[in-house]
């Protein structure tokens, strides 16, 4: 199954059915992403891989006099995004079905591109980021999140790996989506791709946060199992999975520590003679 097929099939349908669960899982990373994005009130923003639209709406709140376009390849997720977005509250928000790698964006029509983990899935990342760069004005900004390399002793990897092994599966090699998740996990690769796409002033910063997988161990196991439609799990296996997550229970829920990269970059400024010359544009809130 390809990435596009997954996001328009069971995976996308599951994310669309459980937006609150997935948004809670990623909540600890929203602050670092939006701090890095530094959205201004009049900014024109494109949200790459917008999913169910939470980050699109968050961006719109910070750009009440601008405009925000959410782009995603998943029809189920975009349908959910539209249903969750009040047109009267967010008149500056629109959603668009498409692959940011090939979308015909308005050239130079945006001040900023953001993404909360939607940029790892491009078939050709250099072509994709080149297309995104073309959508930004000279001196435009890019801010996105992507996963850090999965460490064998990392809390989230160990816990989810144990759950998968109890199911007799290897969650790290399960499908094309899992493979794509690691496509930008190395900072050197991020610099290489963005540099080849024409971005400058590239910065990669590590951030760690707790990801919430459920209100308690049993709830987290139910959610984990539900991500594979039709999966039959015996009571004994379910009990073993629940036991594996008990050490991670807290008053806030089942919390697993995970790490991401916060990546920022700019498109070059252009001088009067048309040449590229990078100069950071002062941010206007």
PyMOL commands that set and color helices and strands:
alter all, ss='L'
color gray80, all
select helices_A, chain A and resi 3-7+10-17+19-37+54-62+75-84+125-135+155-166+176-181+187-196+217-226+235-248
alter helices_A, ss='H'
color red, helices_A
select strands_A, chain A and resi 44-48+67-72+93-97+110-116+136-147+199-212+249-250+253-267
alter strands_A, ss='S'
color yellow, strands_A
deselect
rebuild
show_as cartoon
